[in-house]
Amino acid sequence: MLIFGGLALADSSVKCAEKVMRPGDICTTTRKGVTSERTYDEQRSYNRRVGVIMTAAGPVVLVVSGALLASSIRRRRSSAVPAKPATPRA
């Protein structure tokens, strides 16, 4: 997510799906049967907002995943059967 967000922010072209828009173009999209239209300026703003969200969400996902992994490893280690203690030699 972090990489895709960074790429979206670095891309100066305004895109509607994969098509590059020019001033005066209208981006028409349909989701779940609802059609929406955005002007060139609205689409540029939307693309930037999505890039910022993806860039911010990337590290959050990374930290949460790392915490869950660490927790899982700790839990697994604590529930492991302890090794048989060594008998002292005389």
VODOTOR-345282 format. One record per residue: residue number from 1; z, y, x of N, C-alpha, C in turn. Coordinates in nm, 2 decimals, decimal comma. Layout:
// VODOTOR-345282
<NUM; <Z; Y; X>; <Z; Y; X>; <Z; Y; X>>
...
// end
This chain:
// VODOTOR-345282
<1; <0,00; -0,12; 0,08>; <0,00; 0,00; 0,00>; <0,00; 0,13; 0,09>>
<2; <0,08; 0,12; 0,19>; <0,09; 0,24; 0,28>; <-0,05; 0,27; 0,34>>
<3; <-0,12; 0,17; 0,38>; <-0,25; 0,18; 0,45>; <-0,35; 0,24; 0,34>>
<4; <-0,35; 0,17; 0,23>; <-0,45; 0,22; 0,12>; <-0,42; 0,36; 0,08>>
<5; <-0,29; 0,39; 0,07>; <-0,25; 0,53; 0,03>; <-0,30; 0,63; 0,14>>
<6; <-0,28; 0,60; 0,26>; <-0,32; 0,68; 0,37>; <-0,47; 0,70; 0,37>>
<7; <-0,54; 0,59; 0,35>; <-0,69; 0,60; 0,34>; <-0,74; 0,69; 0,22>>
<8; <-0,67; 0,67; 0,11>; <-0,70; 0,75; -0,01>; <-0,68; 0,90; 0,02>>
<9; <-0,57; 0,93; 0,09>; <-0,54; 1,07; 0,12>; <-0,64; 1,13; 0,23>>
<10; <-0,68; 1,04; 0,32>; <-0,77; 1,09; 0,42>; <-0,91; 1,11; 0,37>>
<11; <-0,95; 1,04; 0,27>; <-1,09; 1,05; 0,21>; <-1,10; 1,18; 0,14>>
<12; <-1,19; 1,27; 0,19>; <-1,21; 1,40; 0,12>; <-1,30; 1,40; 0,00>>
<13; <-1,38; 1,29; -0,01>; <-1,47; 1,28; -0,13>; <-1,39; 1,25; -0,25>>
<14; <-1,44; 1,30; -0,37>; <-1,38; 1,27; -0,50>; <-1,46; 1,15; -0,56>>
<15; <-1,39; 1,05; -0,59>; <-1,46; 0,93; -0,64>; <-1,41; 0,89; -0,78>>
<16; <-1,50; 0,85; -0,86>; <-1,47; 0,79; -0,99>; <-1,51; 0,64; -0,98>>
<17; <-1,42; 0,56; -0,98>; <-1,44; 0,42; -0,94>; <-1,50; 0,42; -0,80>>
<18; <-1,62; 0,37; -0,78>; <-1,68; 0,37; -0,65>; <-1,78; 0,48; -0,63>>
<19; <-1,81; 0,56; -0,74>; <-1,91; 0,66; -0,73>; <-1,86; 0,79; -0,69>>
<20; <-1,92; 0,86; -0,59>; <-1,88; 0,99; -0,54>; <-1,92; 1,09; -0,65>>
<21; <-1,83; 1,18; -0,68>; <-1,85; 1,28; -0,78>; <-1,89; 1,41; -0,71>>
<22; <-1,95; 1,50; -0,79>; <-1,99; 1,63; -0,74>; <-1,93; 1,73; -0,85>>
<23; <-1,91; 1,85; -0,81>; <-1,86; 1,95; -0,91>; <-1,95; 1,95; -1,03>>
<24; <-1,89; 1,95; -1,15>; <-1,96; 1,95; -1,27>; <-1,97; 1,81; -1,33>>
<25; <-1,95; 1,70; -1,25>; <-1,95; 1,57; -1,30>; <-1,83; 1,54; -1,39>>
<26; <-1,84; 1,44; -1,48>; <-1,73; 1,39; -1,56>; <-1,71; 1,24; -1,53>>
<27; <-1,58; 1,21; -1,50>; <-1,55; 1,07; -1,48>; <-1,50; 1,01; -1,61>>
<28; <-1,57; 0,91; -1,66>; <-1,53; 0,84; -1,78>; <-1,48; 0,70; -1,75>>
<29; <-1,36; 0,67; -1,79>; <-1,30; 0,54; -1,76>; <-1,24; 0,48; -1,89>>
<30; <-1,25; 0,35; -1,91>; <-1,19; 0,28; -2,02>; <-1,09; 0,18; -1,98>>
<31; <-0,97; 0,19; -2,03>; <-0,86; 0,10; -2,01>; <-0,80; 0,05; -2,14>>
<32; <-0,79; -0,08; -2,15>; <-0,73; -0,14; -2,27>; <-0,79; -0,07; -2,40>>
<33; <-0,92; -0,05; -2,40>; <-0,99; 0,01; -2,52>; <-0,97; 0,16; -2,53>>
<34; <-0,90; 0,22; -2,44>; <-0,89; 0,37; -2,45>; <-0,97; 0,44; -2,35>>
<35; <-1,06; 0,52; -2,39>; <-1,15; 0,59; -2,30>; <-1,10; 0,73; -2,26>>
<36; <-1,10; 0,76; -2,13>; <-1,05; 0,89; -2,09>; <-1,16; 0,96; -2,00>>
<37; <-1,16; 1,09; -2,01>; <-1,26; 1,16; -1,93>; <-1,18; 1,26; -1,84>>
<38; <-1,23; 1,27; -1,72>; <-1,17; 1,37; -1,62>; <-1,28; 1,45; -1,56>>
<39; <-1,26; 1,58; -1,54>; <-1,35; 1,67; -1,47>; <-1,34; 1,64; -1,32>>
<40; <-1,43; 1,70; -1,24>; <-1,43; 1,68; -1,10>; <-1,29; 1,72; -1,04>>
<41; <-1,24; 1,84; -1,08>; <-1,11; 1,89; -1,03>; <-0,99; 1,80; -1,08>>
<42; <-1,00; 1,75; -1,20>; <-0,89; 1,66; -1,25>; <-0,89; 1,53; -1,18>>
<43; <-1,01; 1,48; -1,15>; <-1,02; 1,35; -1,08>; <-0,98; 1,37; -0,93>>
<44; <-1,01; 1,48; -0,87>; <-0,96; 1,51; -0,73>; <-0,81; 1,51; -0,73>>
<45; <-0,75; 1,57; -0,83>; <-0,60; 1,58; -0,84>; <-0,55; 1,44; -0,86>>
<46; <-0,61; 1,36; -0,95>; <-0,56; 1,22; -0,98>; <-0,57; 1,14; -0,86>>
<47; <-0,68; 1,14; -0,78>; <-0,70; 1,06; -0,66>; <-0,59; 1,10; -0,56>>
<48; <-0,56; 1,22; -0,54>; <-0,46; 1,27; -0,45>; <-0,32; 1,22; -0,49>>
<49; <-0,29; 1,23; -0,62>; <-0,16; 1,18; -0,67>; <-0,15; 1,03; -0,65>>
<50; <-0,25; 0,95; -0,67>; <-0,25; 0,81; -0,65>; <-0,23; 0,78; -0,51>>
<51; <-0,29; 0,85; -0,42>; <-0,28; 0,83; -0,27>; <-0,13; 0,86; -0,23>>
<52; <-0,07; 0,97; -0,28>; <0,07; 1,00; -0,25>; <0,16; 0,89; -0,30>>
<53; <0,14; 0,85; -0,42>; <0,23; 0,74; -0,48>; <0,22; 0,61; -0,40>>
<54; <0,09; 0,58; -0,36>; <0,08; 0,45; -0,28>; <0,14; 0,47; -0,14>>
<55; <0,12; 0,58; -0,08>; <0,18; 0,60; 0,05>; <0,33; 0,60; 0,04>>
<56; <0,39; 0,66; -0,06>; <0,54; 0,66; -0,07>; <0,59; 0,52; -0,11>>
<57; <0,52; 0,45; -0,20>; <0,56; 0,32; -0,25>; <0,55; 0,21; -0,14>>
<58; <0,46; 0,22; -0,04>; <0,45; 0,12; 0,06>; <0,58; 0,10; 0,14>>
<59; <0,64; 0,20; 0,19>; <0,76; 0,18; 0,27>; <0,88; 0,12; 0,18>>
<60; <0,88; 0,17; 0,05>; <0,98; 0,12; -0,04>; <0,97; -0,03; -0,06>>
<61; <0,84; -0,08; -0,08>; <0,82; -0,22; -0,10>; <0,85; -0,30; 0,02>>
<62; <0,82; -0,24; 0,14>; <0,85; -0,30; 0,27>; <1,01; -0,32; 0,29>>
<63; <1,08; -0,21; 0,26>; <1,23; -0,22; 0,27>; <1,29; -0,32; 0,18>>
<64; <1,25; -0,31; 0,05>; <1,30; -0,40; -0,05>; <1,27; -0,55; -0,02>>
<65; <1,15; -0,57; 0,03>; <1,11; -0,71; 0,06>; <1,19; -0,76; 0,18>>
<66; <1,21; -0,67; 0,28>; <1,29; -0,71; 0,40>; <1,43; -0,74; 0,36>>
<67; <1,49; -0,66; 0,27>; <1,63; -0,68; 0,23>; <1,64; -0,81; 0,15>>
<68; <1,54; -0,84; 0,07>; <1,55; -0,97; -0,01>; <1,53; -1,09; 0,09>>
<69; <1,45; -1,08; 0,19>; <1,43; -1,18; 0,28>; <1,55; -1,20; 0,37>>
<70; <1,61; -1,10; 0,41>; <1,74; -1,11; 0,49>; <1,85; -1,17; 0,41>>
<71; <1,86; -1,13; 0,28>; <1,96; -1,19; 0,19>; <1,94; -1,34; 0,17>>
<72; <1,81; -1,37; 0,15>; <1,78; -1,52; 0,13>; <1,82; -1,60; 0,26>>
<73; <1,79; -1,54; 0,37>; <1,82; -1,62; 0,50>; <1,97; -1,63; 0,52>>
<74; <2,04; -1,52; 0,49>; <2,19; -1,53; 0,50>; <2,25; -1,63; 0,41>>
<75; <2,20; -1,63; 0,28>; <2,25; -1,73; 0,18>; <2,22; -1,87; 0,23>>
<76; <2,10; -1,89; 0,28>; <2,06; -2,03; 0,32>; <2,14; -2,07; 0,44>>
<77; <2,17; -1,98; 0,53>; <2,25; -2,02; 0,65>; <2,40; -2,05; 0,61>>
<78; <2,45; -1,97; 0,51>; <2,59; -1,99; 0,47>; <2,61; -2,12; 0,39>>
<79; <2,51; -2,17; 0,32>; <2,52; -2,29; 0,24>; <2,48; -2,41; 0,32>>
<80; <2,44; -2,40; 0,44>; <2,40; -2,51; 0,52>; <2,52; -2,60; 0,55>>
<81; <2,50; -2,73; 0,57>; <2,61; -2,82; 0,60>; <2,65; -2,80; 0,74>>
<82; <2,78; -2,77; 0,76>; <2,83; -2,75; 0,90>; <2,81; -2,88; 0,99>>
<83; <2,78; -2,86; 1,11>; <2,77; -2,97; 1,20>; <2,90; -3,04; 1,23>>
<84; <2,90; -3,17; 1,26>; <3,02; -3,24; 1,28>; <3,08; -3,19; 1,41>>
<85; <3,21; -3,16; 1,41>; <3,27; -3,10; 1,53>; <3,27; -3,21; 1,64>>
<86; <3,25; -3,16; 1,76>; <3,25; -3,25; 1,88>; <3,40; -3,30; 1,90>>
<87; <3,41; -3,43; 1,94>; <3,54; -3,48; 1,97>; <3,57; -3,45; 2,12>>
<88; <3,69; -3,40; 2,14>; <3,73; -3,37; 2,28>; <3,73; -3,50; 2,37>>
<89; <3,69; -3,48; 2,49>; <3,69; -3,60; 2,59>; <3,83; -3,59; 2,66>>
<90; <3,88; -3,71; 2,69>; <4,01; -3,72; 2,76>; <3,99; -3,75; 2,90>>
// end
